[in-house]
């Protein structure tokens, strides 16, 4: 059956598509300029001749970055924090969201109130630091992972999705003798791929871009993350930071290349989660 579209609707679709395409181009322009400058020679950079296409194309900046032990160590630390931290986040959030999504759970309302309070009030910096230090996590990568194991906002997204799972399905599993942990990992989580992919992206981006907590808790240079290195490169002298004295590469080129290295991993991961992210928490897990 062919659906007739009015002229006004067609005009709206065309105008909105052109507007969104133009907005997308405008938003991409700074990133394109950064990439172009990261591949350009020093002369063109200093003369401000690079716009959206590299001039004097070379890979010297990237060679300098990946040959620098500080950046390679920081990159490994960031990958570890992002991967392990995201797994911890998903595991702990699921453990809390599942019981609080079931109406038969006795302490559901007071626990929900406690989680909601954390979304309104956050712990002050000094008490948080003293707690981390008292637990023996200070100056360790776990100090960045453990305190944010559960996000109140992401918890509510997962809980809302779990509520959409039919109670009959869970009751049937209980009758068959399945434990609550078995129900969670064998039934609930496999039916929740969309929300898991969405929260993986949320948690992963948050860990990868985290700066404040690593700056507070990670003082050992061998435990610095890529964001700390990028922050110091942008704030301090890149020559002193990376030991590039005598190198003919422009400091601006090295800064731009470092920004690209810090951005590309998330851009690579996103396409694999895009279809699930589009669904997000807006779809039920099972259609009756």
C-alpha positions as CSV (number, residue, x, y, z in Angstrom):
1,X,0.0,0.0,0.0
2,X,1.5,3.3,-1.1
3,X,1.3,6.1,1.5
4,X,0.6,9.5,0.1
5,X,2.8,12.2,1.4
6,X,1.6,15.8,1.4
7,X,3.6,18.6,-0.2
8,X,4.1,20.3,3.1
9,X,5.5,17.1,4.5
10,X,7.9,16.7,1.6
11,X,9.1,20.3,2.1
12,X,9.6,19.7,5.8
13,X,11.7,16.6,5.2
14,X,13.9,18.3,2.6
15,X,14.5,21.4,4.7
16,X,15.1,19.5,7.9
17,X,17.5,17.1,6.1
18,X,19.5,20.0,4.6
19,X,19.6,21.8,7.9
20,X,20.9,18.6,9.8
21,X,23.4,17.9,7.0
22,X,24.7,21.5,7.2
23,X,24.9,21.3,11.0
24,X,26.8,18.0,10.8
25,X,29.3,19.5,8.4
26,X,29.8,22.5,10.7
27,X,30.4,20.3,13.7
28,X,32.8,18.1,11.7
29,X,34.9,21.0,10.5
30,X,37.0,21.5,13.7
31,X,37.8,17.7,13.8
32,X,38.8,17.7,10.1
33,X,41.1,20.7,10.7
34,X,42.7,18.9,13.6
35,X,43.3,15.8,11.5
36,X,44.7,17.9,8.6
37,X,47.2,19.7,10.9
38,X,48.3,16.5,12.4
39,X,49.6,15.3,9.0
40,X,51.1,18.6,7.8
41,X,54.7,19.9,7.8
42,X,55.9,22.5,10.2
43,X,56.3,25.3,7.7
44,X,52.7,25.2,6.6
45,X,51.5,25.0,10.2
46,X,53.5,28.0,11.3
47,X,52.4,30.1,8.3
48,X,48.7,29.1,9.0
49,X,48.3,27.6,5.5
50,X,46.5,24.4,6.6
51,X,42.7,24.5,6.5
52,X,40.9,21.2,5.9
53,X,43.5,19.3,3.9
54,X,47.1,18.3,4.9
55,X,50.0,20.2,3.3
56,X,53.3,18.5,3.1
57,X,51.8,15.2,4.1
58,X,53.9,13.2,6.6
59,X,53.5,10.8,9.6
60,X,56.3,12.3,11.7
61,X,54.0,13.5,14.5
62,X,52.5,10.0,14.9
63,X,55.9,8.4,14.8
64,X,57.0,10.7,17.5
65,X,54.0,10.0,19.6
66,X,54.0,6.2,19.4
67,X,57.7,6.0,19.9
68,X,57.3,8.0,23.2
69,X,57.1,5.6,26.1
70,X,54.9,8.1,28.2
71,X,52.2,8.1,25.6
72,X,52.2,4.3,25.0
73,X,52.0,3.6,28.7
74,X,49.2,6.2,29.1
75,X,47.4,4.6,26.2
76,X,47.6,1.2,27.8
77,X,46.3,2.6,31.1
78,X,43.4,4.3,29.4
79,X,42.5,1.1,27.5
80,X,42.7,-0.9,30.8
81,X,40.5,1.5,32.7
82,X,38.0,1.8,29.9
83,X,37.6,-2.0,29.3
84,X,37.8,-3.2,32.9
85,X,35.8,-0.3,34.2
86,X,33.0,-0.7,31.7
87,X,32.8,-4.5,32.5
88,X,32.6,-3.6,36.2
89,X,30.0,-1.0,35.6
90,X,27.8,-3.3,33.6
91,X,28.1,-6.1,36.1
92,X,27.4,-4.0,39.2
93,X,24.6,-2.0,37.5
94,X,22.9,-5.2,36.4
95,X,23.2,-6.7,39.9
96,X,21.4,-3.7,41.4
97,X,18.9,-3.0,38.6
98,X,17.5,-6.6,38.4
99,X,16.2,-6.9,42.0
100,X,14.9,-3.3,42.0
101,X,13.0,-4.0,38.8
102,X,10.9,-6.8,40.3
103,X,7.8,-5.7,42.3
104,X,8.2,-8.6,44.7
105,X,11.5,-7.3,46.1
106,X,10.7,-6.1,49.6
107,X,13.2,-3.2,50.0
108,X,12.8,-1.8,46.5
109,X,11.4,1.6,47.4
110,X,14.0,2.7,50.0
111,X,16.9,1.5,47.9
112,X,15.5,3.3,44.9
113,X,15.4,6.5,47.0
114,X,19.0,6.0,48.0
115,X,20.1,5.6,44.4
116,X,18.1,8.7,43.4
117,X,19.7,10.8,46.2
118,X,23.1,10.0,44.7
119,X,22.0,11.6,41.4
120,X,21.1,14.9,43.3
121,X,23.9,15.1,45.8
122,X,27.5,14.0,45.1
123,X,30.2,13.3,47.7
124,X,32.6,16.2,48.4
125,X,36.1,15.8,47.0
126,X,38.0,15.7,50.3
127,X,35.9,13.0,52.0
128,X,36.0,11.0,48.7
129,X,39.8,11.2,48.7
130,X,40.1,10.2,52.3
131,X,37.8,7.2,51.7
132,X,39.9,6.1,48.7
133,X,43.1,6.5,50.6
134,X,41.7,4.6,53.6
135,X,40.7,1.7,51.3
136,X,44.3,1.6,50.0
137,X,43.3,2.5,46.5
138,X,45.1,5.8,46.3
139,X,47.5,6.1,43.3
140,X,46.1,2.9,41.7
141,X,44.1,2.5,38.6
142,X,41.3,1.0,40.7
143,X,40.8,4.4,42.3
144,X,39.3,5.5,39.0
145,X,37.2,2.4,38.4
146,X,35.7,1.4,41.8
147,X,34.1,4.7,43.0
148,X,32.0,5.0,39.9
149,X,31.0,1.4,39.6
150,X,27.3,2.3,39.4
151,X,25.9,5.4,37.8
152,X,22.4,6.4,39.1
153,X,21.4,7.6,35.6
154,X,22.5,4.5,33.8
155,X,21.0,2.3,36.6
156,X,17.6,3.8,35.9
157,X,17.9,3.2,32.2
158,X,18.8,-0.5,32.8
159,X,16.1,-0.9,35.4
160,X,13.4,0.6,33.1
161,X,14.4,-1.9,30.5
162,X,14.3,-4.9,32.9
163,X,10.8,-3.8,34.0
164,X,9.7,-4.4,30.4
165,X,10.6,-8.1,30.6
166,X,7.4,-10.1,31.2
167,X,7.0,-11.4,34.8
168,X,5.6,-14.7,33.3
169,X,9.0,-15.4,31.8
170,X,10.8,-15.0,35.1
171,X,8.2,-17.0,37.0
172,X,8.5,-19.8,34.5
173,X,12.2,-19.9,35.1
174,X,11.7,-20.0,38.9
175,X,9.3,-22.9,38.6
176,X,11.9,-24.8,36.6
177,X,14.3,-24.3,39.5
178,X,16.5,-21.6,38.1
179,X,18.1,-19.4,40.7
180,X,17.9,-15.6,40.7
181,X,21.5,-15.3,39.4
182,X,20.7,-17.8,36.8
183,X,17.6,-15.8,35.7
184,X,19.7,-12.7,35.5
185,X,22.5,-14.1,33.4
186,X,20.6,-16.7,31.4
187,X,17.4,-14.8,30.6
188,X,17.4,-11.1,31.5
189,X,20.8,-10.1,30.2
190,X,20.6,-12.0,26.9
191,X,17.2,-10.3,26.3
192,X,18.8,-6.9,27.1
193,X,21.4,-6.5,24.3
194,X,20.1,-3.1,23.2
195,X,20.4,-1.5,26.7
196,X,23.7,-3.3,27.4
197,X,25.2,-1.9,24.2
198,X,23.9,1.6,25.0
199,X,25.3,1.6,28.5
200,X,28.6,0.1,27.2
201,X,28.9,3.2,25.1
202,X,27.9,5.5,27.9
203,X,30.3,4.0,30.4
204,X,33.1,3.5,27.9
205,X,33.1,7.1,26.7
206,X,32.9,8.3,30.3
207,X,36.0,6.3,31.3
208,X,38.0,7.1,28.2
209,X,37.4,10.9,28.6
210,X,37.7,11.0,32.4
211,X,40.2,13.6,33.5
212,X,39.3,14.9,37.0
213,X,39.6,11.6,38.9
214,X,42.9,10.5,37.3
215,X,44.4,13.9,38.0
216,X,43.4,13.5,41.7
217,X,44.3,9.9,42.3
218,X,47.0,9.0,39.8
219,X,50.2,10.8,40.7
220,X,52.7,8.2,39.5
221,X,53.7,9.0,35.9
222,X,53.5,5.3,35.0
223,X,49.8,5.3,35.8
224,X,48.8,8.4,34.0
225,X,46.0,8.1,31.4
226,X,46.0,9.4,27.9
227,X,43.7,12.3,28.9
228,X,46.2,13.4,31.5
229,X,49.0,13.4,28.9
230,X,46.8,15.3,26.5
231,X,45.9,17.8,29.2
232,X,49.5,18.5,30.1
233,X,50.5,18.7,26.4
234,X,47.8,21.4,25.8
235,X,48.7,23.3,29.0
236,X,52.4,22.9,29.2
237,X,55.3,23.1,26.7
238,X,55.1,20.0,24.5
239,X,58.9,20.0,24.2
240,X,59.4,19.6,27.9
241,X,56.4,17.2,28.2
242,X,57.5,14.7,25.5
243,X,61.2,15.4,25.3
244,X,61.0,16.5,21.6
245,X,63.8,19.0,21.8
246,X,65.7,19.2,18.5
247,X,62.8,17.6,16.6
248,X,61.7,19.4,13.5
249,X,58.1,18.7,14.1
250,X,55.9,21.6,15.0
251,X,54.5,21.4,18.6
252,X,51.1,22.2,17.2
253,X,51.3,19.2,14.9
254,X,52.1,16.9,17.9
255,X,49.2,18.4,19.9
256,X,46.8,17.8,17.0
257,X,48.1,14.2,16.5
258,X,47.7,13.5,20.2
259,X,44.1,14.7,20.1
260,X,43.4,12.4,17.1
261,X,45.0,9.4,18.9
262,X,42.7,10.2,22.0
263,X,39.6,10.5,19.8
264,X,39.9,7.7,17.2
265,X,39.3,4.7,19.5
266,X,35.8,5.9,20.5
267,X,35.0,6.7,16.8
268,X,36.0,3.1,15.9
269,X,33.9,1.5,18.6
270,X,30.7,3.5,17.9
271,X,29.7,2.0,14.5
272,X,29.6,-1.5,16.1
273,X,27.2,-0.3,18.7
274,X,25.2,2.1,16.6
275,X,22.2,-0.1,15.8
276,X,21.8,-1.0,19.4
277,X,22.4,2.5,20.6
278,X,19.6,3.7,18.3
279,X,17.2,1.3,20.0
280,X,18.6,2.2,23.4
281,X,16.1,1.8,26.2
282,X,13.1,2.8,24.1
283,X,12.2,-0.8,23.0
284,X,10.8,-3.5,25.2
285,X,12.8,-6.8,25.3
286,X,9.9,-9.0,24.3
287,X,6.9,-8.2,22.2
288,X,3.7,-9.9,23.3
